[in-house]
């Protein structure tokens, strides 16, 4: 479900295949309205997950979100450190 044949998660490919991303990027411009709509979409999905999952599963998803965002943040810091 998440991993490709090489055992990696290809986030860029997942994003590129999402119809919401494709629609937003059709014209190459992200509008405030598109940003709000995507925010609402994510919030709606988070509420759905919250309603469907047990408390233990919710904690696991919360940890996954936190660690994924830590990875994103440190990746950006790493890139900035290595400019030039």
Contact map, one row per residue, 1 for C-alpha under 8 A:
111000000000000000000000000000000000000000000000000000000000000000000000000000000000
111100001000000000000000000000000000000000000000000000000000000000000000000000000000
111111111100000000000000000000000000000000000000000000000000000000000000000000000000
011111111100000000000000000000000000000000000000000000000000000000000000000000000000
001111110000000000000000000000000000000000000000000000000000000000000000000000000000
001111110000000000000000000000000000000000000000000000000000000000000000000000000000
001111111000000000000000000000000000000000000000000000000000000000000000000000000000
001111111100000000000000000000000000000000000000000000000000000000000000000000000000
011100111110000000000000000000000000000000000000000000000000000000000000000000000000
001100011111110000000000000000000000000000000000000000000000000000000000000000000000
000000001111111000000000000000000000000000000000000000000000000000000000000000000000
000000000111111100000000000000000000000000000000000000000000000000000000000000000000
000000000111111110000000000000000000000000000000000000000000000000000000000000000000
000000000111111111000000000000000000000000000000000000000000000000000000000000000000
000000000011111111001000000000000000000000000000000000000000000000000000000000000000
000000000001111111001100000000000000000000000000000000000000000000000000000000000000
000000000000111111101100000000000000000000000000000000000000000000000000000000000000
000000000000011111111100000000000000000000000000000000000000000000000000000000000000
000000000000000011111110000000000000000000000000000000000000000000000000000000000000
000000000000000001111111000000000000010000000000000000000000000000000000000000000000
000000000000001111111111100000000000000000000000000000000000000000000000000000000000
000000000000000111111111110000000000000000000000000000000000000000000000000000000000
000000000000000000111111110000000000000000000000000000000000000000000000000000000000
000000000000000000011111111111000100000000000000000000000000000000000000000000000000
000000000000000000001111111111000000000000000000000000000000000000000000000000000000
000000000000000000000111111110000000000000000000000000000000000000000000000000000000
000000000000000000000001111110000000000000000000000000000000000000000000000000000000
000000000000000000000001111111000000000000000000000000000000000000000000000000000000
000000000000000000000001111111100000000000000000000000000000000000000000000000000000
000000000000000000000001100111110110000000000000000000000000000000000000000000000000
000000000000000000000000000011111110000000000000000000000000000000000000000000000000
000000000000000000000000000001111111000000000000000000000000000000000000000000000000
000000000000000000000000000000111111100000000000000000000000000000000000000000000000
000000000000000000000001000001111111110000000000000000000000000000000000000000000000
000000000000000000000000000001111111111000000000000000000000000000000000000000000000
000000000000000000000000000000011111111100000000000000000000000000000000000000000000
000000000000000000000000000000001111111110000000000000000000000000000000000000000000
000000000000000000010000000000000111111111000000000000000000000000000000000000000000
000000000000000000000000000000000011111111100000000000000000000000000000000000000000
000000000000000000000000000000000001111111110000000000000000000000000000000000000000
000000000000000000000000000000000000111111111000000000000000000000000000000000000000
000000000000000000000000000000000000011111111100000000000000000000000000000000000000
000000000000000000000000000000000000001111111110000000000000000000000000000000000000
000000000000000000000000000000000000000111111111000000000000000000000000000000000000
000000000000000000000000000000000000000011111111100000000000000000000000000000000000
000000000000000000000000000000000000000001111111110000000000000000000000000000000000
000000000000000000000000000000000000000000111111111000000000000000000000000000000000
000000000000000000000000000000000000000000011111111100000000000000000000000000000000
000000000000000000000000000000000000000000001111111110000100000000000000000000000000
000000000000000000000000000000000000000000000111111111000100000000000000000000000000
000000000000000000000000000000000000000000000011111110000000000000000000000000000000
000000000000000000000000000000000000000000000001111111000000000000000000000000000000
000000000000000000000000000000000000000000000000111111111100000000000000000000000000
000000000000000000000000000000000000000000000000010111111100000000000000000000000000
000000000000000000000000000000000000000000000000000011111110000000000000000000000000
000000000000000000000000000000000000000000000000000011111111000000000000000000000000
000000000000000000000000000000000000000000000000000011111111100000000000000000000000
000000000000000000000000000000000000000000000000110011111111110000000000000000000000
000000000000000000000000000000000000000000000000000000111111111000000000000000000000
000000000000000000000000000000000000000000000000000000011111111100000000000000000000
000000000000000000000000000000000000000000000000000000001111111110000000000000000000
000000000000000000000000000000000000000000000000000000000111111111000000000000000000
000000000000000000000000000000000000000000000000000000000011111111100000000000000000
000000000000000000000000000000000000000000000000000000000001111111110000000000000000
000000000000000000000000000000000000000000000000000000000000111111111000000000000000
000000000000000000000000000000000000000000000000000000000000011111111100000000000000
000000000000000000000000000000000000000000000000000000000000001111111110000000000000
000000000000000000000000000000000000000000000000000000000000000111111111000000000000
000000000000000000000000000000000000000000000000000000000000000011111111100000000000
000000000000000000000000000000000000000000000000000000000000000001111111110000000000
000000000000000000000000000000000000000000000000000000000000000000111111111000000000
000000000000000000000000000000000000000000000000000000000000000000011111111100000000
000000000000000000000000000000000000000000000000000000000000000000001111111110000000
000000000000000000000000000000000000000000000000000000000000000000000111111111000000
000000000000000000000000000000000000000000000000000000000000000000000011111111100000
000000000000000000000000000000000000000000000000000000000000000000000001111111110000
000000000000000000000000000000000000000000000000000000000000000000000000111111111000
000000000000000000000000000000000000000000000000000000000000000000000000011111111100
000000000000000000000000000000000000000000000000000000000000000000000000001111111110
000000000000000000000000000000000000000000000000000000000000000000000000000111111110
000000000000000000000000000000000000000000000000000000000000000000000000000011111110
000000000000000000000000000000000000000000000000000000000000000000000000000001111111
000000000000000000000000000000000000000000000000000000000000000000000000000000111111
000000000000000000000000000000000000000000000000000000000000000000000000000000000111
